[in-house]
């Protein structure tokens, strides 16, 4: 039988997963909008989904190696790198 501490840990883990997913989703939308409407560059669909790559790495590794904050920063860095690659 699970203790109340296990339930609290599961709830915290779920909240952390939501935060990382939210950052990945917002970065994906922001990248698409900024490239298409801000800069006026048509980018292939696969590249617009690049911020989701760190999120999938987080999900499949269950965040074992890095903290959630690091995964969120990595997602933002991938987004900025993709933007920079196509703009500059």
ROTISE-514534 format. One record per atom (N, C-alpha, C): residue in one letter; x, y, z. Coordinates in steps of 0.2 Angstrom, whole numbers, plus 5000, padded with zeros to 4 digits. Layout:
<nodes>
aXYZ;...
</nodes>
This chain:
<nodes>
x500449945000;x500050005000;x500450065000;x500350114996;x500750174995;x500550225001;x501150255003;x501050305009;x500850365006;x500650415011;x500450475009;x500950515005;x501650505007;x502150535004;x502250514997;x502150454995;x502150434988;x501650464984;x501050484987;x500550514983;x500750584982;x501050614987;x501250684986;x501850694981;x502250644981;x502750644976;x502450634969;x501950594968;x501650584962;x501350644960;x501050684964;x500650744962;x501150794960;x501750794964;x502250844962;x502550824955;x502650764954;x502950744947;x502450754942;x501850754943;x501350764938;x501350844936;x501350884941;x501450954941;x502050974937;x502650944938;x503250954935;x503150934927;x502850884926;x502750854919;x502350904915;x501850934919;x501350984915;x501751054914;x502251074918;x502651134917;x503051124911;x503451064911;x503851054905;x503451044899;x502951014899;x502451014893;x502251084891;x502051124895;x501851184894;x502351234891;x502951224893;x503551264890;x503651234883;x503651174882;x503751144875;x503151164870;x502551164873;x502051184868;x502051264867;x502151304872;x502251374870;x502851394866;x503351354867;x503951374862;x503851344855;x503451294854;x503251274848;x502851324844;x502351344848;x501851394845;x502251464844;x502651484848;x503051544848;x503451544842;x503851484841;x504251474835;x503951484829;x503351444828;x502951444822;x502751514820;x502451554825;x502151614824;x502651664822;x503251664826;x503751714825;x504151704818;x504151644816;x504451624809;x504051644803;x503351624804;x502951644799;x502651714798;x502451744804;x502151804804;x502651864806;x503151844810;x503651894812;x504151914807;x504451854804;x505051864800;x504751854793;x504251814792;x503951804785;x504351744781;x504651694785;x504951644782;x504551574783;x504451544777;x504151474777;x504651424779;x504451384784;x504951334787;x504551274787;x504951214785;x504651154785;x504351134792;x503851094791;x503451074797;x503851044803;x504350994800;x504750964805;x505151004809;x505451054806;x505851104810;x505451144815;x504851164813;x504451194818;x504251154824;x504351094824;x504151044829;x504851034833;x505351064832;x506051054835;x505951064843;x505551114846;x505551114853;x505251054856;x504951014853;x504650954856;x505150904857;x505750904853;x506250854854;x506550844861;x506650904865;x506850894872;x506350874876;x505750894875;x505150864879;x505050794878;x505150764872;x505150694871;x505650654875;x506250684875;x506850664878;x506750664886;x506350714888;x506250714895;x505750664897;x505250654893;x504650604894;x504950534895;x505350514890;x505650444889;x506150434894;x506550484896;x507050474902;x506750484909;x506150514909;x505750524915;x506150574919;x506550614916;x506950674919;x507450654923;x507750584922;x508150564927;x508850594928;x509050624922;x509750654922;x509750724924;x509250764922;x509250834923;x508650854927;x508650914930;x508050934933;x507550964928;x506950974930;x506451004926;x506551074923;x506851114928;x507051174925;x507651174920;x508051124920;x508551114915;x508251094908;x507751054909;x507351024903;x507051084900;x506751134904;x506351184901;x506851234898;x507451244901;x507951294898;x508251264891;x508251194891;x508551164885;x507951174879;x507351164881;x506851174876;x506851244873;x506951294878;x506951364876;x507651374871;x508151344873;x508751354869;x508751324862;x508351264862;x508251234855;x507851274851;x507351304854;x506851354851;x507251414848;x507651444852;x508051504850;x508551484844;x508851424845;x509351394840;x509051384833;x508451354833;x508051344827;x507851414824;x507651464828;x507451524826;x508051554822;x508651554826;x509251584824;x509551554817;x509451494817;x509651454811;x509351474804;x508651484805;x508251504799;x508251584798;x508351624803;x508351694802;x509051724800;x509551694803;x510251724802;x510551684797;
</nodes>
